[in-house]
């Protein structure tokens, strides 16, 4: 297998508005460089002064250089049957693909990012920027911010990666989408425009039927995984039916989770069978027994039952969570129905249970810890906002919880902090508070530490 180690210089940072000013490609056979292709390119536009200062490439240097369409065939032939490799491949590959699209050509190659691969193969470095990483590895980088110098340094880095862990490195090769396996009506150019941000996506078939709803913090990457899936019968079947894709950015992972759950219940798409009725079919329930002790147990959720304290996707998940709570709150296994016995529980035998199972600990003392757990799971009936990322710069997302229940979510301009929290409700769209929504909210609050929580004073 051959690899095309690529670096480009451009007039800016956006594929839509930038043009290539220089490209360098080093062909690598997995052991060493075997060929090279380097050329300046006339971008057919003025090069901004800050780019000139960064790269040293000015308008006079490229004036008599070939235009991209004049070297396009050379690039196609030079990279044929190669894996496209670059340091931050999303940028270089994206720009090169866009240049080809303007010529009406769909340029696709398997690709590999040496930033991601280096973090795995060469862990422990302070920085994985090309300049700092190559310096720490003793790789000489002559001509920083010129395509030839950066591509050559990347090629030397690639040699080290191959020598260190060839098998591990191969797992970072991203196979390109195969149009022959996809629905003929699916416009792959539209896919290229999808940002790799948090959001919800929808798949439609050729009769405009909504067949699948999903969410991800990287929706473009997740959608591409669906379109490459050839490992499961369901995946291949759905892949061949997708003729149109819609997406909605949410900024916040929590809002993506809530919106996905809400939309699946509303539309019940064909391929969301596992989530159609209840994403969390098991719940944690509690009751007070005849002796006055609070007991916990995991059971199937039902519309006729009271709302569970917490819901789970499987009984095992619920039991595992309850066992952690037993340890954290010093609860009795027998009274949590995880240890079947007519006498004392196992934790009592090893002196980790205070004896509620044999009535050595009073109901009042035992129930105090149970109520602490219940208060935590019920979010202490607090009223608060969860402040998180917005869909774009200058915006924040808000999720509103009132008395421990989800009320809604929305988006506010970045300067909204100037308003008192009691007036933030103007940014909120109300949403149904169902069991799944409460479970999603509770799970998110337990695992995510990046959000800001703003409580409202009574």
Rosetta blueprint (number, residue, H / E / L):
1 X L
2 X E
3 X E
4 X E
5 X E
6 X E
7 X E
8 X E
9 X E
10 X E
11 X L
12 X L
13 X L
14 X L
15 X L
16 X L
17 X L
18 X L
19 X L
20 X E
21 X E
22 X E
23 X E
24 X E
25 X E
26 X E
27 X E
28 X E
29 X L
30 X L
31 X L
32 X L
33 X E
34 X E
35 X E
36 X E
37 X E
38 X E
39 X E
40 X E
41 X L
42 X E
43 X L
44 X L
45 X L
46 X L
47 X L
48 X L
49 X H
50 X H
51 X H
52 X H
53 X H
54 X H
55 X H
56 X L
57 X L
58 X L
59 X H
60 X H
61 X H
62 X H
63 X L
64 X L
65 X L
66 X L
67 X E
68 X H
69 X H
70 X H
71 X H
72 X H
73 X H
74 X H
75 X H
76 X H
77 X H
78 X H
79 X L
80 X L
81 X L
82 X E
83 X E
84 X E
85 X E
86 X E
87 X L
88 X L
89 X H
90 X H
91 X H
92 X H
93 X H
94 X H
95 X H
96 X H
97 X H
98 X H
99 X H
100 X H
101 X H
102 X L
103 X L
104 X L
105 X L
106 X L
107 X L
108 X L
109 X L
110 X L
111 X E
112 X E
113 X E
114 X H
115 X H
116 X H
117 X H
118 X H
119 X H
120 X H
121 X H
122 X L
123 X L
124 X L
125 X L
126 X L
127 X L
128 X L
129 X L
130 X H
131 X H
132 X H
133 X H
134 X H
135 X H
136 X H
137 X L
138 X L
139 X L
140 X L
141 X L
142 X L
143 X L
144 X L
145 X L
146 X L
147 X H
148 X H
149 X H
150 X H
151 X H
152 X H
153 X H
154 X H
155 X H
156 X H
157 X H
158 X H
159 X H
160 X H
161 X H
162 X H
163 X H
164 X H
165 X H
166 X H
167 X H
168 X H
169 X H
170 X H
171 X L
172 X L
173 X L
174 X E
175 X L
176 X L
177 X L
178 X L
179 X H
180 X H
181 X H
182 X L
183 X L
184 X L
185 X L
186 X L
187 X L
188 X H
189 X H
190 X H
191 X H
192 X H
193 X L
194 X L
195 X L
196 X L
197 X L
198 X L
199 X E
200 X E
201 X E
202 X E
203 X E
204 X E
205 X L
206 X L
207 X L
208 X L
209 X L
210 X E
211 X E
212 X E
213 X E
214 X E
215 X E
216 X E
217 X L
218 X L
219 X H
220 X H
221 X H
222 X H
223 X H
224 X H
225 X H
226 X H
227 X H
228 X H
229 X L
230 X L
231 X L
232 X L
233 X H
234 X H
235 X H
236 X H
237 X H
238 X H
239 X H
240 X H
241 X H
242 X L
243 X L
244 X E
245 X E
246 X E
247 X E
248 X E
249 X E
250 X L
251 X L
252 X L
253 X H
254 X H
255 X H
256 X H
257 X H
258 X H
259 X H
260 X H
261 X H
262 X H
263 X H
264 X H
265 X H
266 X H
267 X H
268 X L
269 X L
270 X H
271 X H
272 X H
273 X H
274 X H
275 X H
276 X L
277 X L
278 X L
279 X L
280 X L
281 X L
282 X E
283 X E
284 X E
285 X E
286 X E
287 X E
288 X E
289 X L
290 X L
291 X L
292 X L
293 X L
294 X E
295 X E
296 X E
297 X E
298 X E
299 X E
300 X E
301 X L
302 X L
303 X L
304 X L
305 X L
306 X L
307 X L
308 X L
309 X L
310 X E
311 X E
312 X E
313 X L
314 X L
315 X H
316 X H
317 X H
318 X H
319 X H
320 X H
321 X H
322 X H
323 X H
324 X H
325 X H
326 X H
327 X H
328 X H
329 X H
330 X L
331 X L
332 X L
333 X L
334 X L
335 X L
336 X L
337 X L
338 X L
339 X L
340 X L
341 X L
342 X L
343 X L
344 X L
345 X L
346 X H
347 X H
348 X H
349 X H
350 X L
351 X L
352 X L
353 X L
354 X L
355 X L
356 X H
357 X H
358 X H
359 X L
360 X L
361 X L
362 X L
363 X H
364 X H
365 X H
366 X H
367 X H
368 X H
369 X H
370 X H
371 X H
372 X H
373 X H
374 X H
375 X H
376 X H
377 X H
378 X L
379 X H
380 X H
381 X H
382 X L
383 X L
384 X E
385 X E
386 X E
387 X E
388 X E
389 X E
390 X L
391 X L
392 X L
393 X L
394 X L
395 X E
396 X E
397 X E
398 X E
399 X E
400 X E
401 X E
402 X E
403 X L
404 X L
405 X E
406 X E
407 X E
408 X E
409 X E
410 X E
411 X E
412 X E
413 X E
414 X H
415 X H
416 X H
417 X H
418 X H
419 X L
420 X L
421 X H
422 X H
423 X H
424 X H
425 X H
426 X H
427 X H
428 X E
429 X E
430 X E
431 X L
432 X L
433 X L
434 X L
435 X H
436 X H
437 X H
438 X H
439 X H
440 X H
441 X H
442 X H
443 X H
444 X H
445 X H
446 X H
447 X H
448 X L
449 X L
450 X L
451 X L
452 X E
453 X E
454 X E
455 X E
456 X L
457 X L
458 X L
